[in-house]
Amino acid sequence: MPVDNNLDELTQQLLVNLRKSQGQFAMFGHHDDLSCRRDTTMPSDVLQATGVYPAVFGFDFGGIEKYGMPDFDEQYFSRQRDQIIYAFSRGAVITMSWHSVNPVTGGGYGNNCSPDSVKAVLPGGFKLSDFNRWLDGVADFAHSLVDADEQTIPVVFRPLHEHNGDWFWWCIGKRDGQVDTDEAQFIELWQYIVSYLRDKRGVHNFLYANSPDRSCFTIDDFDTGYFRGYPGDDFVDIFGLDDYIDIGRFDNHQSPELIFKDFQTVLRKLVECAEGRNKVAAFTEVGTPNKLAGVEYNPWTGFLERAARTDEYTRKVLWYLAWRNSMTQEETNVYGTPLLQDATGADFREFSKGYIRFLDRIPNMYRDNEID
């Protein structure tokens, strides 16, 4: 059963088709594909490199915290709305995360933590009214996502992502510790967000994705580590995972063979966890495979594609969302996608023709049809 028993028609159909597509193909996604570009002469770096758009487009609610205030950036969200409508009109799947500021200090990314931040926005907290205003902004934006046929556009919403880390105000800490909050408060916060949007504001075009960070638990501890802070089956539609550590990140010092083997194992374990709760699985963020993983010139086909096709379990991961390209030049071994003229550009173009599909080769995910 979905989190929302009153899902609108298109969102319900999307969930049905995601289930149908398991094992048939995966999809490639890119965050901020239309707004963060290294080649500004093209509408998309992925388009520049491959000739096609990604199948999944990632966006973010960051800044919605100023909703209703004089300095609210309406133009930013208007542009983002237009981009979402454009991507949807071409058949893409839409996902949204939320890099919110700290509700107590107002600090943004890199300065986002402060004790008792979650407590402050839960019922009885002194920042609850402010947080409700934030949620009203999310709800109003969700309601405004309407296509040319007056149908509300489905969104895979990924709130409070990487909650098992120590870098966001909602984080519960790595493995043993507490940062700003504890596990019980985090779960209460997640459930409050879903209930407010779904029940109070009537948002029925959201599927909810849980997405812990893989680097915060070991592979041996996957079956328990994944469920730290898990909001419950009634509040999660998609088992996501944000994984940079297994792709050849600079602080993964294992051999290329072990890096690849670990990545395969993580894919399998994520799917096993999802299927055990009758959910579907996706890599809600994935790092850029690179020479540190032993595939300097063919990282996309030689690492990511090869792992995704390994067996019946790895094939069930629905999509892989690479992060935006604004940081590509600074951290080429972690973020982004290449341009065609880059060293791995030709391999990326070849990758776009494989098992992990781009926008040109996915079926209509919003109609009742056969998936193949």
N, C-alpha and C positions, 0 to 999 in steps of 0.2 A: 504493500500500500504506500502511496506517496505521502509526504508530510502533510500536504494540503488535499483534503478530500474534495475540495471545490475548485480544483485547477481548471483554468479556462481551456478551451478545446485545443488550441495549438500547443500549449505547454504539456497537456496530457499526451498528445500525439508525439511530441518530442521524446518524452520519457519512454513511451512504447517503442519508438524507433531506435532509441539508444539501446534498449534491451535486445531488440531484433538484430542490431548490427554487431553485437558481441561475437567475436571470432570470425566475422566476415571481413572487416577492415578496421583500421584505426584512423584517426584524423589528426592532422597537424594544426596546431594553433600558435598564435603570436599575439603578445600583449602590446597594446597601443600601436598596432600595425599601421594605422592610417595617420598617426600623429607624431611618432618618433621615428625619423628616417635619417639615414646617413646620406642617401641620394635624394635630395629635395626636389629634383626634377621629375621624380616619379611619385605616384600616390602611395606607394608601398615598396619597402625594400624586398619583401618576399616576392612581390609581383616583378620587380626589376630582375631578380635572380632567376626566377623559375618561369615567368610568363603567366602565372596564375596567383590568385590570392590564397591565403590559408583557409582551411575549412572552419576553424574556430577563431573568433576574434575576442581578445581580452580587453576589458575596460575597468575603470576604477571609480568608486564613489568618493575618493579623497577630495575634500573641500566642501562636501555636502554639510559639514558641521556648521558652516556659516549660513545655512539656509534660513531665510527670513530676516537676516541682518543686513545693514546697509552696505557692507563690503562683500556680500555674496556675489560670486562671479557667475552671473546668469549666462554670459556669453560662452564661457567654457562649457557649461553643461548643455547649452543649446547646440554647440558644435559636436559635443559627444553624442547627443541625441541623434543628430543628423547622421553621424558616422554609424551608429547602431542601426538606424533605419536603412541606411545604404547597404551595410553588410547583410542584414536580414533579407533585404529585397533580392540579394543574389544567392540566398539559400544557406548562409553561414549560421553556425551555432554561436550564441553570444554568452560570454561569461563575464561576471563582474566581481572584483574583490573590493576591499575598503581599507585603504591606508588612512585611518582617521588620526587626528591629533589626540593627545592625552586630554581627557575631559576635565582634569583638575588643573594641570599646568599649562595646557595649550601647546605643549611641545610636540614637534613633528618627528619625522623619521630620524633616528639617531639621537633623539632626546625625548623619547616617548614614554619613559617609565617613571612611575612615582607610586609609593606605597598606598594601598587601599583605593586605587583608581576604580577598580570594578565595583567595590562596595559603594562608592560614591554615586554610581548610576543605577544601582539596583533599587527596587521599591524601598522607600525609607531613606535613601541616600540624598545628600544635599545637592547633587547634580542630576537627579532624575529628570526634572523638568527640561533641562538643557538637552539631555540625551533623547528624550521624547521628541524634542524639536528636530534633532538630527534624524531620527527615524521617520518623522513626518516628511522630511526632505527626500529620504530614500523612497518612501511610499509615493509621493507626488511624482517623482521622476519615473518610477515604475509604471504608474498609471499613464504617464505622458508618452510612453513608448508604443505608439500606435502606427500601424502601416497604412498604406493607401486604401485598404479595404476596411479600415476602422477596426482591425483586429489587434489585440494587445500582443506585443512581441515577447516571446519567452526568454527568460534569463536564467542561467545557472549562477546563483548568488553564492559567493564564497566568503562569508563574513568571518572575522576573527581568525584569519589564517595563521598557520605556523604557531599555534597557541602553546606548543610545548617548548618553545624557545625562551629567550630572555631579552628580547629586543622590542616587544610591543607592550602596551599598557595592559593588555588582556592576557599576557603570557603567564603560564604556571611554572615555568622554569625547566631546565634540562634535567630529566631523570629524577633527581633527588631533592631539588630545592624549590623554593618559592621566591617569586620576584615581586610582583605587585599584588598577587591574588593567590587563591588556592583553587584546587580542582573543583570543589563543590560550587564555589562562587562563579567560576568560569561556566560551568554547565548551566547554572541558573541564568547567567547573562545570555547565553546562546538561546535558551528556551524562551527567555523574555523577548528577544529580538524577533524570533519566529512568530510568537504569539501576537505581538504587537502589530507586525506587518500583516499577518494573515487574518487575524480575528478582529482586530480593532480597525485596521485601515483597509481591509479587503483586497490585499495584494494577492492575486491568484495566478500570477505569471512567473513565479519564482520556483525553481528547484534548488534545494539547499545542499551544498557540497562541504563536507568536512575535509580539512587539509592540514594535518600536522606536518612538521618538517622532519625528513628522514634522518638528518644528521644528529638528531636529539635522542635517538635510541639505536641500539645495535641490531644487526640482522638477526642474531640469535634471540633477541628480546622482542622481535617484531610483533609476535602475536599478542603480547601484553602492552608493549610500548605504543603501538598504534592507538590503543584504546584509552590512554591517559587523557582525561578530559573529554571523553566521547559523550556527546550530548544525549544519546539514546536513539534507538531505532525509529521512534516516532518523530524525530526532529532532524533526520538526515536522509537525503535521497541518494547521494553519490559519495562513495568512498574515494576521496582525492588524496593525493600525496604531492608535496613539494620536495623535489629531490635534485640537489646539485652535487652532493658529496659523491654519488656513485657514477658520475659522468666523466671523471677525470679532473676534478677540482684540484687546485694547487696544494691543498692540505691532505689529499688522499695519496699516501705514499706507497700504496701497494703496486704490484706489477700490473701491467696491462691485462694479463690473463685473469688475475684475481678481480680486478675492477670490473671486467666484463661479466665474469661469473657472478659477482655480487649483484650487479644490476639485473641480470636474469632472475636471480633469486628474489629480489625485491619485487619485481613485476609479478612473479608467481604468488608471493605471499600477500600482496595487496589484493589480488583477485580472490584468493582463498578467503581472506577476511571478509571481503565484500559478499561473496556468495554465501558465506556462513550466516549472513544477516539478510539475505535476499536483496542485496543492493548491487549496483554496478560500480565499476572502478575506472578512474582516470588519473593521469599524471597532470595535476592542476598547475604545476610549474615544473619545468625540467631544464637542467643546465645544458650548455652547449658541449657536445662531445668534441674532443680535440686531441692533440698529439700526446698529451699526458696519459690518455687512455690507449696509446699505441696505434692510433689511426690518424696520423697527421694530415694526410691528403684525402682520405675518404671517411671522415668521421660520421657522416650522416648515413651512408649506406653500410659502412663497415662496422658501425657500432649500434646506432639507434635502430635502424631498420633491421639489422641482423638479430638484435635482441628481441624486438617486438614480434618477430616471426618464429621465435624459438619453438614454441609448443602450444597446445590447446589452451593453456592458462595465460601465457604472455599475450596471446592474440586477443584476449578479451579486454585488455586495457583500451578504453574508448578513445582517448586523445592524449596528446603531448603538447603542452603549451610552453613555448619558449618565451623568455622575458624580452622586454622591449629593447630596442637598439640604441637607446641614448647612451648606454654605457659600454657599447661594444668595443670601442677603441681603447678604453682604459682596462677592461677586464675581458679580453677575448677568450679566455678559457672558462668563463662562467656564463656570460650573458650574450644573447642576441643571435641573429642570423646573418649569414654572409651576403655580400653582393656578388654578382656574377663574376666580376673581375678579381675577386679575392682568391686566395689559394685553394679554398674549399668550395668556391662558388659552383664549379662544374659538378662536383659531387652532390651539392645541395639540389641542383637542378635534376640530376638523375634520381635522387632520393624522392623528389616530388612525384615520380612515376611509379612508386612502389606500393608496398602494403599500407603504409601510412599515407592516406590520401589528402590531397589539397582540394580546394573548393570545386574544381572542375570535374571531379570524379566521385563526389558523394551523391547519393540519392536525395530526393526531397525529404528532409527530416521532419516536415510538418504536415505530411499527408499520409494517409493509410495506404501503404503500398508494399510491394515486395522489396526486401533489402538484400542486395548482393554486391 
